[in-house]
Amino acid sequence: MSERSCILIMGVCGCGKTTIGQLLAERLEGVFLDADDLHPPQNVKKMAAGHPLNDEDRWPWLDLLKRAIHDHQGDQILVVGCSALKEAYRQRIGAGTYHLVYLKGTQEEILPRIQSRKGHFMPAELLSSQFSDLEEPTEALTVSITPTPDEIVQFIVDNLHL
């Protein structure tokens, strides 16, 4: 994969990483990867039971994601949706090898989104643990989650300077 042909969409659960990532990948004629799909079964089981992941749970998952980004082939941009809540996680994934987009919202804005989701393993009770772990990035394109998904994607396209 060529340098910085990856866009990492980050934020807490329910902020819209998958929705925005899929729309952005479509808009850029790229490929979307949801990092949630790389969680080992024991992580999914732990979260589904209402227990937040700790760093030891996340390291192998982040290593899988780093490998998937590194192994991406072809000319298409890879758009990845990943919480990447801490700076250490972003470094582990390979900071500097991707464009970072931070979808920023409040707990009050995000909680109703999580409560209305169907079939996702992440329960609403874990939202506060996500905000506790969140280290807002300083080197990212920060985007409010309040506009429509299409407006958010347009903002990213207009401001990312690919």
N, C-alpha and C positions, 0 to 999 in steps of 0.2 A: 504494500500500500504506500502511496506517495505521502510525504509528510503533510500533515494537517489537512488531509482529505476526509477527516472525521469530524463530526459535530456531536458533542456530548450535551444532551439536554438533561439538566439536573434539577433536583428539588425534592421536597418531602412527598410522601405518598399523597395521591389525590390532586396534585397541582396541575396535572395535564401532560406529563411527560410522554405518555403513549400517544395520546390524541395529537399533540403538537408534533411529536417526532414522526408519526406516520404521515401527517399532512405535509410537513417540511420535506421529507424524503420523496414524496410524490411530486411536490412542486419542483424539486431539484433533480428529478429523475434519478434518485439515489435509492439506497437500500436502508430499511429500518431494522434495527435490532433492539429488542426489549430485554434489558439485562435481567429482568425478573425471570425470564425463561431459562436463565443459566443457574438459578439458585438450586443447590442440591436439595433432594427431598426432605432432609432433616431440617433445613432452614425454613422451608415452606410449612412443614408440620409445626415447627416452633412458633412461627408468626401466626398461623391459623389458630393456634391454641391461646393466642393473646399475649405471647411472650416476645419482647423485643430482642432482636439480634444484638450480640456484642461484637467487639472487634475480632475475636477469635473465630466467630461464625462467619464473618464477612471476608477475611483475608483470602481463603481459597476461592470464594465466589468472585472477588475482584481480580484474582489471578486468572481465572477463566475468562473474564471479560477482557482483560489486557491481551490475552492470547487471541481471542476472537477479533479484536480490533487490529492487532498486528497481522493476523492471517488473512484479513480482508483482501480480496483480489479484485482486479478490474479497475476501470476508470470511474466507476460510479462513486459518489460521495456516500459514506456510511454515516447514518444518523443513529445515535444510540440514546436510548432513554435509560437513565440510571440515577438513583437517588444521590450517590456520591456526596453524602452529607458532610463529611469531614475533609479537611485539606489533606490529611494523610491518605485518605481513600483516593482522592483525585491524583495525588502523587503516585500511588501504587498502580493506578490504571495507566499512568504515563503522561502526566501533565506536560503540556508543551507539544504533544503530538496530536492534539485535537483542539478545535474551537470550543469554548465552553459557553453555554447558554444556561442561565439560572432563571427558572420560572419561580417568581416570588409572589407569595400570598400569605395571608394571615390564617391562623387556626380557624377563625370565625368564617372566613371565605371558603376554606377547604373542607371543613367538617361535613357540611351538607352534601358535598360531592361524594365523599367516601360513604356516607350513610345511604346514598341512593345507588351505589354500585351493586351489581349482581354478579356473583360467581368469582369474586376476587378473594384471594386468601388473606389479604391484609385487613384486619378488623379496625374499626374506627377508634377503638380504645388505644391503639398504638400511635395515634397521631401525635400525642403530646411527647412521646419518647423520640419521635422523629425531630420535632422542634428542639428538644433538649440536646440532641446530637448535632443539629445543624450548625455548621460554621460557614456563614455566608462568604462566598468567594469575593475577592477584591479584583481579580483578573478575569472577569466574565462579562458577557453581555447580559445585563439584568433586565428581565421583562416582567411586567405586572401580569397576573393571571386574569385580571378583570375584563380586558377586551375580549371580543369573540375569538375563537380559534383562528379563523382566517386573518383577522387583524394582527394577531400575535405572529403568525407565520410571515405576514408581509413585513412586520417590524423587524423580524430576524433577518429576512432576505435583504432588506434595505440597509441594515446596520452591521451585518457580519463581515462584509467586505471579503467575500470569497475569491 
